[in-house]
Amino acid sequence: MKYFFLSEGWIVGRVWAADGLWQVTAWRRQPEIQQLNICLVENNELLWLYRVEDAILTIEVKPMTPEFAHQVIGQVVLKRLMSAEQVIERLATAHTKCQLENIQLVV
């Protein structure tokens, strides 16, 4: 699995795998991209942690609504997705607080 952080108000656009742009007809499914219930709060901005399958190499992200679009860049392409170890390191060294939601304790 690979990971990335994404600001609240941004969404995933196009996705690329090793053979190019993700084609639902070729793969016969959508790419596995899941927003986790962990976010960092940094400079009053929520950065949500996402998990993606290993086949994904690059992800385009963009503002969800036009009000975000004129405050920031129109779109960004993420080419360096993080490993689990890099996420843990980021969470451990961040000068932020980690917000966990809907945590279920399994005994």
Secondary structure, DSSP 8 states (H G I E B T S, - for coil): -EEEEEETTEEEEEEEETTEE--HHHHTS---EEEEEEEEEETTEEEEEEEE-TTEEEEEEEESSHHHHTTS-S-EEE---B-HHHHHHHHHH-SSEEEE-S-----
